[in-house]
């Protein structure tokens, strides 16, 4: 029990940059929850878009072949990596 008392004492006492320790610890939690929520939404949208594209390709609305994908990757891959970094 002594360890928990020490942790709670550290959290409730003192300040960091003039803010209570609890507020400083709460900020990354809130930011992480928001980022995680948005990432989950974007991932769902990306999965749905990939499924729609695969269904459209299967039905013949447009063709997916490896040579076209390879040429697009060679043409735009370096640009995508540059913007990604």
N, C-alpha and C positions, 0 to 999 in steps of 0.2 A: 504494500500500500504506500510505502514511502516514495516510490518512484512516481506514482500517479500524483501524489501531493506535490512533489517537486515540479512536475510538468504544469499542473494547474497554477502553482504559485508563479512560475515563470510567465505563463500566459497572462495572468491577471495583474502582474506587477511590472512597473517600468514602462518606458516608451521607446519607440524607434523612430527617429526623425520627427519627434514631437507628437507622434500618433501612438495611441495605445497598441500594445502588441497584438491584441485580438483583432483590431481593424487591419493591421498589416498582414495577418494570417488569413483574414477573410477575403481580401482582395484577389489573391491568386485563385482561390476556390471559385469565386463568382466568375472570373474571367475564363477559367477552365470549363465551367459548366456552359457558358455561352458558346465558346469555341467548339466544345463537344456537340452541343445541340445543332449548331450550324453545319458542322462536318457530317453529322448523321443525316441531316436533310439533304445536303448536296450529294452524299453517297447514294441515297435513295433515288434522287433524280437521275444520277449518272447510270445506275443500274437499270432503271426504267427506260432511259434513252438507248442503252445498249441492247436491251431486249427488243425494243421497237425497230432498231436498225437491223438486227439479225432477222426478225420476222419479215421486214420489208425486203431484205436481200433474198430470203428463202422464197418469197412469193414472186420475185423477179422484177420488182420495181427498180432496182439498180443492182449492179453486179459487184461483188467483192471478190477480187482475185489477188493473189499474193504479189504479182508483179507490179500492179498499180499501187498497192500498199507499200511495197518496198521503195518504189520511186518517190512516193510522197514522203516516206520517212527519211530518205536521203536528202530530199529537197528542203523539207521544213524541220527536220529533226534538230539540226544545229541551232536554228532560230529558237525553237521551243526550249532547248536546254539553256540557251543564253538568257531568255526571259525568265526561265524558272530559277536561275541562280541569281 
